[in-house]
Amino acid sequence: MTLSKPSWVEAYIGLGSNLDDPVRNINSARQAIAESSDIEEIAFSPLYSSLPVGPQDQPDYVNAVMHIKTRLPALELLKQLQGIENAHGRVRSVRWGARTLDLDVLLYDQQSIDLPDLIVPHPEMPNRAFVLYPLADVASSELPIPGKGRLAELLAACPAEGLRRITQ
């Protein structure tokens, strides 16, 4: 008897960093994610600089979005991303505090997921230009965001204030 691998699903991952060379951290995380045999990169957005959410006494963030396909169930994908965060020195001490790396499952196969450890899409996604604008670089403007509307509608309602595309 052979066990078949689960089928591939599309997902989007948000990447953010504002400590210890954020551009290097984002690029290193991208490579680590793509090295998984259960993940294939489809597209990667340009990098953006954004103002911090929460405490303002921290450096600006560098953000990006990675479009992938994966055979991992959503919680397994999250666990793998948390392992990459930990390998990059992520410390979870202050909510919305400065961090070396933050990896979020933004969308997973058009599913709405509401578990203690994972909510997809993120409840604040419609209000976060640093998520929506890089997402628009790697997804169709017609992309449905479960329970939130189409990406184009969310973009129209979310100004890009404090968001700046940066060169790598």
Buried (B, 14 or more C-beta within 10 A) or exposed (E): EEEEEEEBBBBBBBBBBBBEEBBEBBBBBBEBBEEBEBBEBEEBBBBBBBBBBEEEEBEBBBBBBBBBBBBBBBBEBBEBBBEBBEEBEBEEEEEEBBBBBBBBBBBBBBEEBEEEEBBBBBEEBBEBBBBBBBBBBBBEEEBEBBEBEBBBBBBEEBEBEBBEEBEE
